[in-house]
Amino acid sequence: MDNKTRKKGQEYSNNVIDSMKDILNIKDDEERQEEVFSYGLSISKETVINYLISWGGPAYRLQITFNEDKELVSIKPQYQDWGTYWVTMETTSKQDEILSEFVSSLYLEETLYNE
């Protein structure tokens, strides 16, 4: 993501969160609840799987996301060292193909949704 888009997105996010804060400051409970529920456009469900490849320092996992139709949405390779947060790694298009083929070989859709 380029810096212009990141800046624009951050400004938009700040405005949305400020609007949420205004809604939360409504004193009347019923009115506040009505505003909270009418604020969003829709709700969708995703399933996120963290497929751990190595642990310790360093650790590596694939964060795999499926949408509510059980379709693969994303595969994010993530790295973590002792005492640090998980960080998503950038990948090339060739690496994306390899990750996709690897995850397809796990048959997660069948395993997850046949339980």
Rosetta blueprint (number, residue, H / E / L):
1 M L
2 D L
3 N H
4 K H
5 T H
6 R H
7 K H
8 K H
9 G H
10 Q H
11 E H
12 Y H
13 S H
14 N H
15 N H
16 V H
17 I H
18 D H
19 S H
20 M H
21 K H
22 D H
23 I H
24 L H
25 N L
26 I L
27 K L
28 D L
29 D H
30 E H
31 E H
32 R H
33 Q H
34 E H
35 E H
36 V H
37 F H
38 S H
39 Y H
40 G L
41 L L
42 S L
43 I L
44 S L
45 K L
46 E L
47 T E
48 V E
49 I E
50 N E
51 Y E
52 L E
53 I E
54 S E
55 W L
56 G L
57 G L
58 P L
59 A E
60 Y E
61 R E
62 L E
63 Q E
64 I E
65 T E
66 F E
67 N L
68 E L
69 D L
70 K L
71 E L
72 L E
73 V E
74 S E
75 I E
76 K E
77 P E
78 Q E
79 Y E
80 Q E
81 D L
82 W L
83 G L
84 T L
85 Y L
86 W L
87 V E
88 T E
89 M L
90 E L
91 T L
92 T L
93 S H
94 K H
95 Q H
96 D H
97 E H
98 I H
99 L H
100 S H
101 E H
102 F H
103 V H
104 S H
105 S H
106 L L
107 Y L
108 L H
109 E H
110 E H
111 T H
112 L H
113 Y H
114 N L
115 E L
